[in-house]
């Protein structure tokens, strides 16, 4: 196992942990509809805790900006990286954002 290797959950793996959560802004385009929705994503967290990639696993089909707001927040979230046997590694990690109107 080398620093920065991509791993999956299993023996000796400690999952990434959110160190600095960033909440998404409720999209202005959605304000007048007062819509509630959930967007689920997976983020690739590198060995330093930085998000390298984001992929949406459950999107909002409304085109009101929820997917973009969730992706933006996910990219800005800070993590403590995953480790395998004490070595910092890359790992995909699930995130979910719930949007409710103000």
C-alpha positions, 0 to 999 in steps of 0.5 A: 500500500502506497500513499495516494493509492485508490482503495475501497472500504475493507479491512484496515481502511478508515473512511474519510471524515468531513473536516469542514462541511460546506452547505449548498445554497438554496438555488435562487431559481427555485425560490418561487417554487419552494421545492424540497429535494435531495441530491446524492453524490460521491466524491473522490477524496485524495490523500490530502483530503481534497475533493478531486471528482464529484459524480451525482448518484441521485439528481434532481430533474427540475433544472432549478440548480439543485444539482449544480449547488450540491456539486459546488458544495461538495467540491468545497467541503474539506476532508480528513483523508481515508487511510489504509493501515495508517497510510493516507489514500484516495477513496470515493465517499458518499455525500447527500444534500437535502434542500428545503426552502427558507 
